[in-house]
Protein backbone atom coordinates (compact mmCIF):
# COMPACT_ATOMS: atom_id res chain seq x y z
CA UNK A 1 0.00 0.00 0.00
CA UNK A 2 1.34 3.43 -0.95
CA UNK A 3 1.50 6.04 1.78
CA UNK A 4 -0.49 9.22 1.28
CA UNK A 5 2.47 11.28 0.05
CA UNK A 6 3.44 8.65 -2.56
CA UNK A 7 -0.15 8.31 -3.74
CA UNK A 8 -0.49 12.07 -4.11
CA UNK A 9 2.78 12.32 -6.05
CA UNK A 10 1.90 9.49 -8.43
CA UNK A 11 -1.53 10.95 -9.12
CA UNK A 12 -0.17 14.44 -9.66
CA UNK A 13 2.45 13.09 -12.07
CA UNK A 14 0.07 10.98 -14.14
CA UNK A 15 -2.57 13.72 -14.24
CA UNK A 16 -0.03 16.38 -15.28
CA UNK A 17 1.86 14.78 -18.18
CA UNK A 18 1.53 11.89 -20.59
CA UNK A 19 3.06 8.43 -20.00
CA UNK A 20 6.19 8.94 -22.09
CA UNK A 21 7.02 12.25 -20.43
CA UNK A 22 6.30 10.79 -17.00
CA UNK A 23 8.73 7.93 -17.62
CA UNK A 24 11.41 10.40 -18.72
CA UNK A 25 10.94 12.39 -15.54
CA UNK A 26 11.02 9.27 -13.37
CA UNK A 27 14.23 8.14 -15.05
CA UNK A 28 15.80 11.48 -14.18
CA UNK A 29 14.46 11.83 -10.63
CA UNK A 30 14.02 8.25 -9.39
CA UNK A 31 10.62 8.76 -7.71
CA UNK A 32 7.45 10.77 -8.32
CA UNK A 33 8.09 12.92 -5.24
CA UNK A 34 11.57 13.79 -6.52
CA UNK A 35 10.18 14.69 -9.95
CA UNK A 36 8.61 17.81 -8.48
CA UNK A 37 11.95 18.86 -7.02
CA UNK A 38 13.83 18.73 -10.32
CA UNK A 39 15.56 21.98 -11.33
CA UNK A 40 14.05 24.05 -14.10
CA UNK A 41 16.81 23.12 -16.56
CA UNK A 42 16.06 19.42 -16.16
CA UNK A 43 12.33 20.00 -16.65
CA UNK A 44 12.99 22.07 -19.77
CA UNK A 45 15.01 19.16 -21.14
CA UNK A 46 12.38 16.52 -20.36
CA UNK A 47 9.16 18.34 -21.25
CA UNK A 48 7.99 20.01 -24.47
CA UNK A 49 6.92 23.64 -24.17
CA UNK A 50 3.18 23.22 -23.50
CA UNK A 51 3.68 20.41 -21.00
CA UNK A 52 6.32 22.46 -19.24
CA UNK A 53 4.01 25.45 -18.89
CA UNK A 54 1.38 23.59 -16.86
CA UNK A 55 3.62 21.15 -15.02
CA UNK A 56 4.24 23.28 -11.92
CA UNK A 57 0.51 23.92 -11.41
CA UNK A 58 -1.32 20.95 -9.88
CA UNK A 59 -4.47 19.98 -11.79
CA UNK A 60 -7.62 21.58 -10.35
CA UNK A 61 -9.25 18.22 -9.68
CA UNK A 62 -6.17 16.70 -7.99
CA UNK A 63 -7.25 17.08 -4.35
CA UNK A 64 -10.63 15.52 -5.05
CA UNK A 65 -8.96 12.64 -6.91
CA UNK A 66 -6.50 12.01 -4.07
CA UNK A 67 -9.33 11.86 -1.53
CA UNK A 68 -11.42 9.63 -3.78
CA UNK A 69 -8.51 7.29 -4.45
CA UNK A 70 -7.60 7.06 -0.78
CA UNK A 71 -11.14 6.06 0.16
CA UNK A 72 -11.39 3.58 -2.75
CA UNK A 73 -8.13 1.90 -1.79
CA UNK A 74 -9.38 1.26 1.72
CA UNK A 75 -12.01 -1.15 0.40
CA UNK A 76 -11.27 -4.90 0.38
CA UNK A 77 -9.86 -6.20 -2.86
CA UNK A 78 -8.89 -2.74 -4.14
CA UNK A 79 -5.26 -2.04 -4.93
CA UNK A 80 -2.89 0.12 -6.95
CA UNK A 81 0.35 -1.09 -8.53
CA UNK A 82 2.90 1.46 -9.68
CA UNK A 83 5.66 1.10 -12.25
CA UNK A 84 8.66 -0.35 -10.46
CA UNK A 85 6.63 -2.19 -7.82
CA UNK A 86 8.05 -5.65 -7.08
CA UNK A 87 4.67 -7.19 -8.00
CA UNK A 88 4.34 -5.36 -11.31
CA UNK A 89 3.65 -8.07 -13.93
CA UNK A 90 6.96 -8.88 -15.70
CA UNK A 91 5.35 -9.57 -19.08
CA UNK A 92 3.71 -6.15 -19.10
CA UNK A 93 6.84 -4.44 -17.79
CA UNK A 94 8.78 -5.79 -20.78
CA UNK A 95 6.48 -4.09 -23.32
CA UNK A 96 7.28 -0.82 -25.06
CA UNK A 97 4.69 1.23 -23.18
CA UNK A 98 4.02 -0.20 -19.70
CA UNK A 99 1.36 1.73 -17.75
CA UNK A 100 2.59 3.84 -14.86
CA UNK A 101 -0.36 2.81 -12.71
CA UNK A 102 -2.49 -0.31 -12.57
CA UNK A 103 -5.72 0.08 -10.62
CA UNK A 104 -6.88 -3.34 -9.46
CA UNK A 105 -10.09 -4.82 -8.11
CA UNK A 106 -10.14 -8.52 -7.27
CA UNK A 107 -7.35 -11.11 -7.11
CA UNK A 108 -4.14 -9.26 -7.98
CA UNK A 109 -2.18 -12.53 -7.98
CA UNK A 110 -3.79 -13.37 -11.32
CA UNK A 111 -1.42 -10.85 -12.93
CA UNK A 112 1.39 -13.38 -12.55
CA UNK A 113 -0.46 -16.44 -13.85
CA UNK A 114 -0.13 -18.01 -17.33
CA UNK A 115 -2.74 -16.27 -19.45
CA UNK A 116 -4.30 -16.08 -22.91
CA UNK A 117 -6.05 -13.06 -24.38
CA UNK A 118 -9.28 -13.72 -26.27
CA UNK A 119 -10.65 -10.81 -28.29
CA UNK A 120 -13.01 -10.22 -31.17
CA UNK A 121 -16.06 -8.49 -32.54
CA UNK A 122 -18.58 -6.63 -30.40
CA UNK A 123 -21.24 -7.97 -32.76
CA UNK A 124 -20.20 -11.57 -33.39
CA UNK A 125 -22.17 -14.17 -35.24
CA UNK A 126 -23.88 -16.81 -33.12
CA UNK A 127 -21.01 -19.11 -34.06
CA UNK A 128 -18.45 -16.51 -32.99
CA UNK A 129 -19.97 -16.18 -29.53
CA UNK A 130 -20.08 -19.96 -29.17
CA UNK A 131 -16.44 -20.26 -30.25
CA UNK A 132 -15.31 -17.63 -27.76
CA UNK A 133 -17.05 -19.43 -24.88
CA UNK A 134 -15.85 -22.88 -25.96
CA UNK A 135 -12.22 -21.85 -26.37
CA UNK A 136 -12.26 -19.90 -23.10
CA UNK A 137 -13.74 -22.87 -21.23
CA UNK A 138 -11.17 -25.28 -22.63
CA UNK A 139 -8.19 -22.96 -22.08
CA UNK A 140 -9.35 -22.13 -18.55
CA UNK A 141 -9.66 -25.83 -17.78
CA UNK A 142 -6.11 -26.14 -19.09
CA UNK A 143 -4.89 -23.76 -16.39
CA UNK A 144 -4.76 -20.47 -18.31
CA UNK A 145 -6.24 -17.21 -17.09
CA UNK A 146 -8.44 -15.65 -19.78
CA UNK A 147 -7.74 -11.96 -20.44
CA UNK A 148 -10.19 -9.78 -22.33
CA UNK A 149 -11.74 -6.32 -22.33
CA UNK A 150 -15.28 -6.71 -20.89
CA UNK A 151 -16.76 -5.37 -24.14
CA UNK A 152 -19.97 -6.72 -25.59
CA UNK A 153 -19.75 -9.73 -27.88
CA UNK A 154 -16.62 -11.88 -27.97
CA UNK A 155 -15.03 -10.27 -24.89
CA UNK A 156 -18.08 -10.98 -22.74
CA UNK A 157 -18.37 -14.51 -24.10
CA UNK A 158 -14.71 -15.18 -23.28
CA UNK A 159 -15.14 -14.03 -19.67
CA UNK A 160 -18.31 -16.10 -19.38
CA UNK A 161 -16.61 -19.21 -20.76
CA UNK A 162 -13.79 -18.95 -18.24
CA UNK A 163 -16.23 -18.48 -15.37
CA UNK A 164 -18.40 -21.37 -16.58
CA UNK A 165 -15.33 -23.61 -16.36
CA UNK A 166 -14.54 -22.42 -12.83
CA UNK A 167 -11.41 -20.75 -14.19
CA UNK A 168 -9.80 -17.36 -13.75
CA UNK A 169 -10.34 -14.29 -15.90
CA UNK A 170 -9.01 -10.73 -16.07
CA UNK A 171 -10.98 -7.80 -17.51
CA UNK A 172 -8.88 -4.85 -18.67
CA UNK A 173 -11.12 -1.81 -19.03
CA UNK A 174 -10.86 1.63 -20.59
CA UNK A 175 -12.51 3.66 -17.81
CA UNK A 176 -11.91 4.19 -14.13
CA UNK A 177 -12.74 1.15 -11.99
CA UNK A 178 -15.47 3.04 -10.19
CA UNK A 179 -17.72 2.45 -13.18
CA UNK A 180 -18.54 -0.38 -15.57
CA UNK A 181 -18.72 0.11 -19.32
CA UNK A 182 -20.79 -0.97 -21.11
CA UNK A 183 -23.60 -0.83 -18.57
CA UNK A 184 -25.06 -4.00 -20.03
CA UNK A 185 -22.07 -5.87 -18.61
CA UNK A 186 -22.51 -4.73 -15.01
CA UNK A 187 -23.87 -8.15 -14.01
CA UNK A 188 -20.96 -9.85 -15.78
CA UNK A 189 -18.45 -7.64 -13.95
CA UNK A 190 -20.09 -8.52 -10.63
CA UNK A 191 -20.01 -12.23 -11.51
CA UNK A 192 -16.36 -11.94 -12.55
CA UNK A 193 -15.36 -10.43 -9.21
CA UNK A 194 -17.50 -12.87 -7.23
CA UNK A 195 -15.87 -15.72 -9.14
CA UNK A 196 -12.35 -14.72 -8.13
CA UNK A 197 -11.48 -12.67 -11.21
CA UNK A 198 -9.67 -9.36 -11.55
CA UNK A 199 -10.55 -5.97 -13.02
CA UNK A 200 -7.64 -3.83 -14.25
CA UNK A 201 -7.37 -0.23 -15.49
CA UNK A 202 -4.58 2.25 -16.00
CA UNK A 203 -7.07 5.11 -15.80
CA UNK A 204 -7.77 7.08 -12.65
CA UNK A 205 -11.07 6.80 -10.81
CA UNK A 206 -13.71 8.92 -12.46
CA UNK A 207 -12.26 8.56 -15.96
CA UNK A 208 -15.31 8.48 -18.26
CA UNK A 209 -15.86 6.62 -21.52
CA UNK A 210 -13.41 8.18 -23.99
CA UNK A 211 -12.94 6.51 -27.40
CA UNK A 212 -9.19 7.15 -27.44
CA UNK A 213 -8.70 5.12 -24.23
CA UNK A 214 -9.83 1.79 -25.65
CA UNK A 215 -7.10 1.27 -28.27
CA UNK A 216 -4.56 2.11 -25.54
CA UNK A 217 -6.22 -0.34 -23.18
CA UNK A 218 -5.70 -3.07 -25.79
CA UNK A 219 -1.91 -2.98 -25.37
CA UNK A 220 -2.40 -4.05 -21.73
CA UNK A 221 -4.55 -7.00 -22.81
CA UNK A 222 -1.82 -8.04 -25.24
CA UNK A 223 1.00 -7.37 -22.78
CA UNK A 224 -0.43 -9.38 -19.88
CA UNK A 225 -1.00 -12.51 -21.96
CA UNK A 226 1.35 -15.11 -23.43
CA UNK A 227 -0.74 -15.33 -26.57
CA UNK A 228 -3.69 -13.64 -28.23
CA UNK A 229 -6.62 -15.47 -29.85
CA UNK A 230 -8.79 -13.49 -32.26
CA UNK A 231 -12.19 -15.12 -32.65
CA UNK A 232 -13.95 -12.84 -35.13
CA UNK A 233 -12.96 -9.41 -36.39
CA UNK A 234 -13.64 -7.06 -39.25
CA UNK A 235 -10.64 -5.80 -41.21
CA UNK A 236 -10.79 -2.43 -39.42
CA UNK A 237 -11.29 -3.31 -35.75
CA UNK A 238 -9.87 -2.91 -32.28
CA UNK A 239 -9.20 -6.64 -32.16
CA UNK A 240 -6.64 -6.33 -34.94
CA UNK A 241 -5.01 -3.50 -33.00
CA UNK A 242 -4.68 -5.89 -30.06
CA UNK A 243 -3.25 -8.57 -32.35
CA UNK A 244 -0.70 -6.15 -33.77
CA UNK A 245 0.31 -5.08 -30.28
CA UNK A 246 0.67 -8.74 -29.32
CA UNK A 247 3.04 -9.27 -32.25
CA UNK A 248 5.03 -6.20 -31.27
CA UNK A 249 5.31 -7.59 -27.73
CA UNK A 250 6.59 -10.93 -29.06
CA UNK A 251 3.42 -12.86 -28.26
CA UNK A 252 1.86 -15.73 -30.19
CA UNK A 253 -1.19 -14.73 -32.25
CA UNK A 254 -3.94 -17.21 -33.14
CA UNK A 255 -6.98 -16.73 -35.36
CA UNK A 256 -10.11 -18.80 -35.98
CA UNK A 257 -11.06 -18.97 -39.67
CA UNK A 258 -14.63 -18.37 -40.75
CA UNK A 259 -16.90 -18.18 -43.73
CA UNK A 260 -15.50 -16.40 -46.79
CA UNK A 261 -18.88 -14.64 -46.99
CA UNK A 262 -18.75 -13.19 -43.47
CA UNK A 263 -17.30 -9.68 -42.91
CA UNK A 264 -16.57 -10.79 -39.34
CA UNK A 265 -14.12 -13.40 -40.63
CA UNK A 266 -12.05 -11.13 -42.84
CA UNK A 267 -9.90 -9.77 -40.04
CA UNK A 268 -8.99 -13.29 -38.93
CA UNK A 269 -8.21 -14.30 -42.50
CA UNK A 270 -5.96 -11.25 -42.85
CA UNK A 271 -4.12 -12.24 -39.67
CA UNK A 272 -3.64 -15.79 -40.94
CA UNK A 273 -2.19 -14.46 -44.21
CA UNK A 274 0.21 -12.36 -42.12
CA UNK A 275 1.43 -15.36 -40.13
CA UNK A 276 -1.03 -15.90 -37.29
CA UNK A 277 -1.64 -19.56 -36.51
CA UNK A 278 -4.91 -20.91 -37.84
CA UNK A 279 -6.68 -22.74 -35.01
CA UNK A 280 -9.71 -25.01 -34.97
CA UNK A 281 -9.54 -26.21 -31.37
CA UNK A 282 -8.10 -25.17 -28.03
CA UNK A 283 -5.51 -27.91 -28.47
CA UNK A 284 -4.11 -25.99 -31.44
CA UNK A 285 -3.47 -23.07 -29.08
CA UNK A 286 -2.07 -25.19 -26.27
CA UNK A 287 0.44 -26.85 -28.61
CA UNK A 288 2.18 -23.50 -29.04
CA UNK A 289 2.37 -22.73 -25.32
CA UNK A 290 4.13 -24.30 -22.35
CA UNK A 291 2.16 -27.34 -21.09
CA UNK A 292 0.33 -26.73 -17.84
CA UNK A 293 -1.74 -29.88 -17.54
CA UNK A 294 -4.39 -31.82 -19.34
CA UNK A 295 -7.32 -30.20 -21.04
CA UNK A 296 -10.43 -31.37 -22.78
CA UNK A 297 -9.84 -29.46 -25.97
CA UNK A 298 -11.52 -31.34 -28.75
CA UNK A 299 -12.91 -29.38 -31.68
CA UNK A 300 -16.19 -27.78 -30.75
CA UNK A 301 -18.40 -30.49 -32.25
CA UNK A 302 -22.13 -30.98 -32.13
CA UNK A 303 -23.29 -33.13 -29.26
CA UNK A 304 -24.93 -36.47 -29.97
CA UNK A 305 -28.14 -35.96 -31.91
CA UNK A 306 -30.69 -38.28 -33.57
CA UNK A 307 -29.71 -39.61 -36.98
CA UNK A 308 -32.09 -37.44 -39.05
CA UNK A 309 -31.08 -34.28 -37.17
CA UNK A 310 -27.43 -35.09 -37.67
CA UNK A 311 -28.03 -35.58 -41.39
CA UNK A 312 -29.64 -32.13 -41.53
CA UNK A 313 -26.72 -30.59 -39.62
CA UNK A 314 -24.27 -32.22 -41.99
CA UNK A 315 -26.20 -30.77 -44.94
CA UNK A 316 -26.06 -27.30 -43.40
CA UNK A 317 -22.29 -27.17 -43.05
CA UNK A 318 -21.13 -24.22 -40.99
CA UNK A 319 -21.89 -21.27 -43.27
CA UNK A 320 -25.21 -19.40 -43.10
CA UNK A 321 -27.77 -21.10 -45.35
CA UNK A 322 -31.32 -20.31 -46.50
CA UNK A 323 -34.37 -22.53 -46.18
CA UNK A 324 -34.55 -22.90 -49.96
CA UNK A 325 -30.91 -23.99 -50.17
CA UNK A 326 -31.47 -26.57 -47.44
CA UNK A 327 -34.55 -27.92 -49.21
CA UNK A 328 -32.45 -28.36 -52.35
CA UNK A 329 -29.70 -30.16 -50.42
CA UNK A 330 -31.92 -32.41 -48.33
CA UNK A 331 -34.98 -32.95 -50.49
CA UNK A 332 -37.22 -32.50 -47.43
CA UNK A 333 -40.67 -30.88 -47.69
CA UNK A 334 -40.75 -27.28 -46.46
CA UNK A 335 -43.04 -28.00 -43.49
CA UNK A 336 -40.95 -30.95 -42.29
CA UNK A 337 -37.72 -29.03 -42.73
CA UNK A 338 -39.05 -25.97 -40.86
CA UNK A 339 -40.16 -28.17 -37.95
CA UNK A 340 -36.75 -29.86 -37.78
CA UNK A 341 -34.96 -26.50 -37.88
CA UNK A 342 -37.13 -25.17 -35.05
CA UNK A 343 -36.32 -28.21 -32.93
CA UNK A 344 -32.60 -27.80 -33.58
CA UNK A 345 -32.85 -24.10 -32.74
CA UNK A 346 -34.63 -24.80 -29.45
CA UNK A 347 -31.95 -27.37 -28.59
CA UNK A 348 -29.23 -24.78 -29.23
CA UNK A 349 -27.72 -26.59 -32.22
CA UNK A 350 -28.44 -23.87 -34.77
CA UNK A 351 -29.09 -20.12 -34.77
CA UNK A 352 -31.66 -18.21 -36.80
CA UNK A 353 -30.01 -15.20 -38.48
CA UNK A 354 -31.36 -12.11 -40.19
CA UNK A 355 -32.63 -12.59 -43.71
CA UNK A 356 -34.20 -15.98 -42.95
CA UNK A 357 -30.82 -17.67 -42.77
CA UNK A 358 -29.76 -20.47 -40.44
CA UNK A 359 -26.31 -21.34 -39.12
CA UNK A 360 -25.00 -24.37 -37.30
CA UNK A 361 -23.56 -23.68 -33.85
CA UNK A 362 -20.56 -25.57 -32.62
CA UNK A 363 -20.98 -26.82 -29.06
CA UNK A 364 -17.91 -26.84 -26.78
N, C-alpha and C positions, 0 to 999 in steps of 0.2 A: 504494500500500500504506500503510495506517495504521501509525503507530508504536505501540509497546506501550502508551504512556500514553493515546493517543487511543482505541485499541481498548478498553482497560479502561473508560474513561469512557463510551463509547457503550454498552457492554454493561451497565454499572451503571445508566445512565439508562433504557434500554429494559426492563431487568428490574425496575426499581423502581416505575415509573409507567406509565400507559397512554399511547397515542399522542398523544391530544389534550393531555394535561397536559405530556408531553415537549415538544411543539411550543411550548406557551406558555412553558415554561422556557427553551428555546433562543432564542426571540424576545427574552426578557429578558436572557439572559446572553451569547449570541453563539456559544457553543461548549459541548460537553458537559462539558469540564473546568471551565469557568467556572460552570456550573450549580451545582456543589457548593461554590462559594464565595459564592453569593448570601446576602445577609443574611436573617435570620429573617423580617423584615417582608415581604420580597419573596416568600419561600416561602409564607408564610401567605396572601398575595394570590393566588398561582398555583395552590395545591393545596387541595382539600377536606380536611376534618379527618382522615379515616382515612388518606388518602394522605400527608398531612403527618407523621403520627405515625411511619410506617415509613420515611420518605424518607432520614433521616440514618443509618439502619442498613443497610449493604450486605447484599444477599441472601446467605443461607448458602451457596448453591451458586455464588456469583460467581467465586471463585478457580478452581474446577474448570472453569467455563465459559470463563474467560479462557485458561487453559492449553490446553483442548481446541480453542478457536477459533484460537489462535496456531499450533498444530500443523496444523490443517486447512488454514489459509491458506497454509502453506508448500508444499502439494501443487500440482503443475501444473494449471492450468485452474480453480483455486479463487480466488474473489475476494469482496470485500465492498464494496458501494457504500453510501455514507451520504447522507442528505438534504443537499443543498447541494453535493455533489460535481459537478465540471464535466461528468462523464459520466453523471450521473443522467438517465434518459430524460425528455425534455421533455414528452411526452404524459402520462406518469404524474405528473410534477411538477405539471401543471396541474389535476389532479383535486382533489376536495374533501378527500380523506384519503390523501395520499401516504405510503407506508411510510417509516419512519425509516431502516430498514436493508434492503438487498437482498443476500441471500446468493446467490452465483452459482457455478455449475459448468458449464464449457463455454465457448462463444464469446460473450463479453460484448458484442461489437460488434453482435450481433443485436438488442439492445435499441433500437438506433437505426434499424432497417430498417423499411420499409413492412410492415405486418402486419395479419392478419385473425384474429379469434378465431372458433373453431368449437366449439360446445358442444352438449350434448344429454343424452339419457337414458343412465343407466347400464345400462339393460336395453332397448336398442333392438330394433325389429323387424329382420329380415334386411335389409329394404329400407333402414331407417335407417342401419345400419352401412355398407351399400354406398354410400349417398348421402354419408355423411361422408367416406369414402375418396375417392370420385370428385371431390367438390368440393375437398377438400384437395389432391389431385393437380393438378387444373386450376389452382387459385389459386397453388399453389407454382410450377408451370411458368410462370405469369404474373409471377413475381418477388416474390410476397408470402410473408413468413414466417407460418407457421401457429402460432397461440397457443392452447393449451388447458390442461387441468388434470390430465392423466395418470390420470384416473379410468377405470374400466372402461366399456365401451360406446362411445358416440360420441366421447369424448375420445381414447381409445386409437386408434380408427379414424382420427381426424383426424391424429394424429401419424404413424400408419403410412402414410397416403396421402401426406403431405408427404415422408416418407423414401423411399417407393417412387418418387416423381418426382425424387429427387435434390435436393429442396429443403430449406429450413431450417425448423426448428420449435422453439418454446419451450414448456416445460412449467412451469407455475406450480403449486407444490404447497403443501399445508397442514400440512406437518410440517417438522422440520429436514432439511437436505440430507444428513445422515449416515444417512438411512434412506429406503426407498422404500415408499410406500403407494399402492395396495394391493400386497401381495407378488406377486400374479399378474402385475404389470406390471414386475417387476424386469428381465426380459429386454428389454422395450421401452425402459426407461430406459437400459440399457446400449447398446442399438442407437442410441437418440437421441443419446447423447453421442459414440459412435463415428462417427456420421454428421454431426458438426459442429453439433449442436443445443445448446440451453442449458437448464439447470434453474435455476429461480428460487424463492426463498422469503423471506418477511420474518421467518420464525421462527428463533430461535436453534437451534444444534445441540443435539440431544437432545430437542427438542420432540416429544412423542408425538402419536398420533392423537387429536385432540380435536374433537368435532362442531362446536363454535362457530367453529373456525378456518377451516372450508371456505367458509362464506358470505363471510367477510372476504377470503379468498384470491381470491374471484371478482371483487372490485373491481379487483384488479391485472390479471387477464385482460382485463377490459373497458378498463382504463386504458391498457394497453400498445398496444392494437390501434386501427386506424382504423375498424373496423367489426366487428360481431358477428353471426355466422350461427348461428341456432338450427335444428338439424336435426330433432330430435324432443324433445318435452318434455310431461310431464303438467302440468295446470293449477297444481298446487302442486309446484314443483321448484326446485332450485338454478339450473338453466339460465335460468329466468325472472328470478331474482335478478340473474344476470349481465346479462341483457338490460336490466333496469331500470337497473342501474348504468351500462350503456353509454349509455342515453338521457340519464341525469343528467350524464354526462361529455361529451355532445354528439356521440356517435358514431352512425354509421349502424347500424340494426338490420335484419337480413334473416331471413326465416323460410321454411322449405320446407313447403308444405301437404301434408296426408296424407289418409288415409281418414276419412270422418266417423264410422266405426265404431270407430276406434282411439283408446284413451285417450292414447296417446303423441302423437297429432296435436293434441290439444285445446289444449295450451299454445301451439303455433305458430299455430293458428287465432285464439286470443285475442290474440296479438301482432299478427297481421295486422289484426284489427278495430281495434286501438289505433294503427295507423299504420305498423307494420313493413312493409318491402317484401316482397311475395310473390315468391319466386324459384324458377325451374325449372331453371336452368343456372348455371354459374359466370359466364357472360357477363352475366347479370342483375346479379350482384354487381359485376363489374368496371365496368359502365356507370356505377355510382354513385361510383366511386373514381378518383383520378388515374391516367391510363394509364401503365403501366410497360413495355409491350412486348406482343408478340403472345402469344396463349394458345389452345390447343386447348380450347375450352370449350363444345362442343356439349352438348345435353341428353344425359343419361346413357341412351343408347338400347341396345337389345339388339343384339349383334353379328350378323353375317350368319348366318342359320340356314336349313336346308332349308324348302321351301315348307310342308309339312304341319306342321312344328314351329312355324313362324311363325304359321300359322293358329290353332294351339292357343294360342299366347301372346296373340294378338290377342283370342281369346275369353275369356282369363283376365282381361284388364284388369290393373289394378295393386292392386286390393283383395284381401284373403284370400278364397278361394273353396273350396267343398267339392267332392269328387269327384262327388256327385250333381248339383250345380249345373252342373259342367262337362259332364257327360253330357247334361244337358238342352240346354245351349247348342250343343254340337258334334254331338250325335247319334252319337258313337262308342260302340262296345261297351266295357263296363267293363274287360275284359282289355287291349284295345288302348290304351285311354286310360291305364290304370295303367302300362303299359310305356313309353308316350311321356313320361309325367310323370317316371318314374324316369330316363329318358335325359336329360331337360332338367335334372333335379336334379343328376345326376352331372356335367353340363357347366357347372353353376353358373348356369343361367338362371332357375331357380326355387328356392324354399326350402320345405321341408316344415315346417309349423307345428303347434303343439299342437291337439288336437281334429280331427285328420285334415283340416286345411286346407292349401292351397297358395297361395303368393304369388310373383308375378313379381318378379325382381330386375333392377333397372336396372344396366347395365354401363357404367362410365366409361372 
